[in-house]
Amino acid sequence: MSIGLKVRFTRAIHINDLLPEIGEAICELLHLANPPLIIAEEYDGRKWLPSRLQTLSSESPVVAFGVKEEPEMAAAVSVYARQRERFAADDWADDEIGDVASIEVLGARTPLGFALVAAVAIAIARKCNTQITDDMPFYSERFDSSPDSFLAAIRVEGRFDDYMSAAEEFSSHLNRKDKI
């Protein structure tokens, strides 16, 4: 079972514009004094390499976003087209058809990985002016939330200088809500 979030993807996003937005979102989420440097990587079929992509779109391969100092902990984003199935019993509603960004922990489930998934979802939802879907629900009690209400529901209390300590507190916060 994967733990992730979905965001209705309404437009292609320049990756260089998204990186600082993810940094800002993780800073807000974890109440950090300074955002960590966020990097993007793409999978070439054998290994992860620094991303050469200009934009994140439905044509993009899976892209991973992580903190530069912690490359083994990342959030993977895949954008796919959700289409109405001709004979499916559970067709999607009209507002659910279209491109969707699926954001999941890449590799081991770590506190930083969970925080990165939330931050990436917040940044993409802000760029696309759409809601975040937590269909487990894992992060919050709501199925669909605006990026700002999602952030308000899950952000950690207090101020932190160290993103790893803040991520541990974030994970602990999720545990107290019986989400893990």
VMD Tcl script that draws the C-alpha trace (Angstrom):
set ca {
  {0.00 0.00 0.00}
  {1.41 3.36 -0.96}
  {0.87 6.48 1.06}
  {0.54 9.55 -1.04}
  {-1.47 12.53 -2.13}
  {-3.08 13.54 -5.39}
  {-3.46 16.97 -6.95}
  {-5.50 17.86 -10.01}
  {-2.83 18.94 -12.49}
  {-4.15 21.85 -14.57}
  {-1.00 23.08 -16.29}
  {2.63 22.29 -16.95}
  {4.95 23.73 -14.31}
  {8.53 24.85 -14.82}
  {10.65 22.71 -12.51}
  {12.99 25.61 -11.70}
  {9.94 27.58 -10.51}
  {8.67 24.64 -8.46}
  {11.88 23.96 -6.50}
  {11.79 27.14 -4.36}
  {8.01 26.71 -3.92}
  {8.61 23.25 -2.45}
  {11.32 24.72 -0.21}
  {8.90 27.40 0.99}
  {6.14 24.82 1.57}
  {8.43 22.57 3.64}
  {9.57 25.65 5.56}
  {5.93 26.52 6.36}
  {4.99 22.91 7.13}
  {7.90 22.27 9.49}
  {8.17 25.82 10.88}
  {11.78 26.05 9.74}
  {13.84 29.21 10.05}
  {15.36 28.62 6.57}
  {14.25 26.33 3.75}
  {16.55 23.48 2.74}
  {17.83 23.35 -0.84}
  {15.41 21.23 -2.89}
  {16.63 19.24 -5.90}
  {14.89 17.36 -8.71}
  {15.94 14.02 -10.17}
  {14.60 11.86 -12.96}
  {14.80 8.11 -13.49}
  {16.58 7.02 -16.66}
  {15.45 3.39 -16.45}
  {18.43 2.29 -14.39}
  {19.19 5.02 -11.86}
  {18.22 8.45 -10.60}
  {20.06 11.36 -12.21}
  {19.85 15.13 -11.79}
  {16.78 16.23 -13.72}
  {17.30 17.74 -17.14}
  {13.58 18.37 -17.57}
  {12.39 21.92 -18.05}
  {8.76 21.27 -17.08}
  {6.65 18.86 -15.10}
  {3.76 17.74 -17.30}
  {1.72 14.71 -18.26}
  {4.53 13.90 -20.72}
  {7.20 13.84 -17.98}
  {8.76 10.70 -16.57}
  {8.59 10.23 -12.81}
  {10.37 13.12 -11.10}
  {11.72 12.95 -7.55}
  {12.03 16.01 -5.32}
  {14.25 15.90 -2.27}
  {16.55 17.82 0.01}
  {20.04 18.11 -1.49}
  {21.74 16.75 1.63}
  {19.34 13.77 1.86}
  {19.06 12.34 -1.68}
  {17.82 8.93 -0.50}
  {14.66 10.52 0.98}
  {12.39 12.01 -1.67}
  {8.87 12.49 -2.96}
  {8.16 10.98 -6.37}
  {5.71 12.74 -8.69}
  {4.03 11.08 -11.62}
  {1.47 12.90 -13.72}
  {-1.10 10.80 -15.53}
  {-4.35 11.30 -17.40}
  {-7.45 10.09 -15.57}
  {-9.91 9.05 -18.28}
  {-13.48 7.90 -18.28}
  {-13.61 4.16 -18.92}
  {-16.14 3.16 -21.52}
  {-17.59 0.20 -19.63}
  {-16.37 0.77 -16.10}
  {-18.98 0.60 -13.34}
  {-17.25 3.29 -11.29}
  {-16.69 6.06 -13.83}
  {-15.06 9.22 -12.56}
  {-17.21 12.29 -12.08}
  {-16.70 15.05 -14.66}
  {-14.56 17.12 -12.27}
  {-12.30 14.11 -11.64}
  {-11.38 13.59 -15.31}
  {-8.08 15.04 -16.52}
  {-4.45 15.10 -15.50}
  {-3.56 14.17 -11.93}
  {-0.24 14.47 -10.12}
  {0.34 11.54 -7.77}
  {2.90 12.28 -5.06}
  {4.32 9.41 -3.01}
  {7.29 8.64 -0.78}
  {10.17 7.33 -2.86}
  {12.01 4.50 -1.14}
  {11.88 4.00 2.61}
  {9.04 5.64 4.52}
  {10.83 8.19 6.64}
  {9.61 11.27 8.49}
  {11.38 13.50 5.96}
  {9.83 11.54 3.09}
  {6.33 12.09 4.50}
  {7.03 15.80 4.96}
  {8.36 16.09 1.40}
  {5.23 14.46 -0.02}
  {3.06 17.01 1.80}
  {5.28 19.95 0.75}
  {5.38 18.88 -2.91}
  {1.59 18.46 -2.94}
  {1.13 21.91 -1.41}
  {3.48 23.53 -3.94}
  {1.86 21.82 -6.95}
  {-1.67 22.55 -5.72}
  {-0.78 26.22 -5.28}
  {0.71 26.41 -8.77}
  {-2.33 24.65 -10.30}
  {-4.87 26.44 -8.08}
  {-6.45 23.11 -7.13}
  {-7.13 20.99 -4.08}
  {-5.09 18.24 -2.46}
  {-6.73 14.84 -2.22}
  {-5.77 12.63 0.72}
  {-7.86 9.59 -0.14}
  {-6.50 7.30 2.60}
  {-6.86 9.69 4.65}
  {-3.35 9.62 6.04}
  {-2.29 13.21 6.60}
  {-5.54 14.87 7.58}
  {-9.16 14.12 8.37}
  {-10.38 15.68 5.10}
  {-10.52 13.95 1.74}
  {-10.09 17.18 -0.28}
  {-8.51 20.38 1.01}
  {-7.18 23.63 -0.35}
  {-3.39 23.84 -0.05}
  {-3.64 26.39 2.77}
  {-6.24 24.50 4.81}
  {-4.26 21.27 4.30}
  {-1.13 23.04 5.55}
  {-2.97 24.50 8.55}
  {-4.28 21.06 9.50}
  {-0.92 19.29 9.46}
  {1.82 21.84 10.22}
  {4.00 21.31 13.27}
  {3.96 23.61 16.27}
  {7.07 25.46 17.43}
  {10.10 26.68 15.49}
  {12.93 24.50 14.21}
  {16.40 25.14 12.85}
  {16.97 21.53 11.78}
  {14.69 19.98 9.14}
  {15.36 16.42 10.38}
  {14.19 17.26 13.92}
  {11.20 19.07 12.49}
  {10.36 16.07 10.27}
  {10.52 13.79 13.32}
  {8.06 16.09 15.10}
  {5.86 16.09 11.98}
  {5.86 12.29 11.89}
  {5.12 12.16 15.61}
  {2.20 14.52 15.00}
  {0.88 12.14 12.32}
  {1.30 9.19 14.71}
  {-0.72 10.94 17.41}
  {-3.52 11.29 14.90}
  {-3.34 7.52 14.26}
  {-2.41 8.09 10.63}
  {0.63 5.80 10.34}
}
mol new
graphics top color blue
foreach p $ca { graphics top sphere $p radius 0.5 }
foreach p [lrange $ca 0 end-1] q [lrange $ca 1 end] { graphics top cylinder $p $q radius 0.2 }
display resetview
